[in-house]
């Protein structure tokens, strides 16, 4: 199965090259080719099992609101997790100096860069988790 995905990805990347969409060696071309290969295989499996792709399109259209709500909820949960990681990263200098002071050498303790990076990460994740 991995050989099929690899072959399809190479074909899709090569097919996009004459249209000057991507350079064949670029990471973007590889990602788009890989996604195209995955969706091609999914469509092929659906057609082989007798599923009409027009009916699949209509089903997705009917359930679009539910799919949007589920996708938004998953994205907000992901952003909330990133927010917690950012806050933990920002708190690491304080935690290193209070909890693990003797076991962590001074050169390996988190510093001001950790605070700035963690706060920036938490700031942007806040809008993803709690924004409109």
C-alpha positions as CSV (number, residue, x, y, z in Angstrom):
1,X,0.0,0.0,0.0
2,X,2.9,2.3,0.7
3,X,4.3,1.8,-2.8
4,X,0.9,2.8,-4.2
5,X,0.8,6.0,-2.2
6,X,4.4,6.8,-3.2
7,X,3.7,6.1,-6.9
8,X,0.6,8.3,-6.9
9,X,2.4,11.1,-5.1
10,X,5.2,11.1,-7.6
11,X,2.6,11.1,-10.5
12,X,0.6,13.9,-9.0
13,X,3.8,16.0,-8.3
14,X,5.0,15.4,-11.9
15,X,1.6,16.2,-13.3
16,X,1.6,19.6,-11.6
17,X,5.1,20.5,-12.8
18,X,4.1,21.5,-16.4
19,X,1.6,23.9,-15.1
20,X,4.3,25.6,-13.0
21,X,2.4,25.2,-9.8
22,X,5.2,23.8,-7.7
23,X,8.9,22.8,-8.0
24,X,8.9,19.0,-7.9
25,X,11.5,18.9,-5.1
26,X,9.7,21.4,-2.8
27,X,8.0,20.3,0.4
28,X,4.8,21.9,-0.7
29,X,4.7,19.8,-3.9
30,X,5.3,16.7,-1.8
31,X,2.5,17.5,0.6
32,X,0.0,18.4,-2.1
33,X,1.0,15.3,-4.0
34,X,0.6,13.1,-0.9
35,X,-2.8,14.6,-0.1
36,X,-3.9,14.1,-3.6
37,X,-2.8,10.5,-3.5
38,X,-4.7,9.9,-0.3
39,X,-7.9,11.4,-1.6
40,X,-7.5,9.5,-4.9
41,X,-7.3,6.2,-3.0
42,X,-10.3,7.1,-0.8
43,X,-12.3,7.9,-3.9
44,X,-11.2,4.8,-5.7
45,X,-12.2,2.6,-2.7
46,X,-15.6,4.3,-2.5
47,X,-16.2,3.7,-6.2
48,X,-15.1,0.1,-6.0
49,X,-17.6,-0.5,-3.2
50,X,-20.4,1.0,-5.3
51,X,-20.7,4.3,-3.6
52,X,-21.8,7.1,-5.9
53,X,-19.6,10.1,-5.4
54,X,-22.5,12.5,-6.2
55,X,-24.4,11.0,-3.3
56,X,-21.3,11.5,-1.1
57,X,-21.1,15.1,-2.1
58,X,-24.8,15.6,-1.3
59,X,-24.4,13.9,2.1
60,X,-21.5,16.3,2.9
61,X,-23.6,19.2,1.8
62,X,-26.5,18.2,4.0
63,X,-24.3,17.6,7.0
64,X,-22.0,20.6,6.5
65,X,-23.2,22.4,9.6
66,X,-22.5,19.5,11.8
67,X,-19.1,18.9,10.2
68,X,-18.2,22.6,10.6
69,X,-19.2,22.5,14.3
70,X,-17.2,19.3,15.0
71,X,-14.2,20.8,13.1
72,X,-14.4,24.0,15.1
73,X,-14.6,22.2,18.4
74,X,-11.6,20.0,17.6
75,X,-9.6,23.1,16.5
76,X,-10.6,24.9,19.8
77,X,-9.5,22.0,21.9
78,X,-6.2,21.8,20.0
79,X,-5.6,25.5,20.5
80,X,-6.5,25.2,24.2
81,X,-3.8,22.5,24.5
82,X,-1.3,24.7,22.7
83,X,-2.3,27.5,25.1
84,X,-1.6,25.3,28.1
85,X,1.8,24.3,26.6
86,X,2.7,27.9,26.1
87,X,1.8,28.8,29.7
88,X,3.9,25.9,31.0
89,X,6.8,27.0,28.8
90,X,6.5,30.5,30.2
91,X,6.4,29.1,33.7
92,X,9.5,26.9,33.3
93,X,12.0,29.5,34.5
94,X,10.1,29.9,37.8
95,X,9.6,26.1,38.1
96,X,13.3,25.4,37.5
97,X,14.4,27.9,40.1
98,X,11.9,26.7,42.8
99,X,11.4,23.0,42.4
100,X,14.5,21.6,40.8
101,X,17.1,24.2,41.8
102,X,19.9,21.8,42.9
103,X,19.4,19.1,40.3
104,X,19.4,21.4,37.2
105,X,22.7,23.1,36.4
106,X,22.3,26.9,35.8
107,X,23.3,26.5,32.1
108,X,20.4,24.2,31.5
109,X,17.7,26.2,33.2
110,X,15.0,27.9,31.2
111,X,15.5,31.7,30.8
112,X,13.9,34.8,29.4
113,X,13.6,33.3,25.9
114,X,11.4,30.6,27.3
115,X,9.2,33.1,28.9
116,X,8.9,35.2,25.7
117,X,8.4,32.2,23.5
118,X,5.8,30.7,25.8
119,X,3.8,33.9,26.1
120,X,3.8,34.5,22.4
121,X,2.6,30.9,21.8
122,X,-0.1,31.3,24.5
123,X,-1.1,34.7,23.1
124,X,-1.8,33.4,19.6
125,X,-3.4,30.2,20.9
126,X,-5.8,32.2,23.0
127,X,-7.4,33.7,19.9
128,X,-7.8,30.2,18.4
129,X,-9.3,28.8,21.6
130,X,-11.5,31.6,22.7
131,X,-11.8,33.9,19.7
132,X,-15.0,34.4,17.6
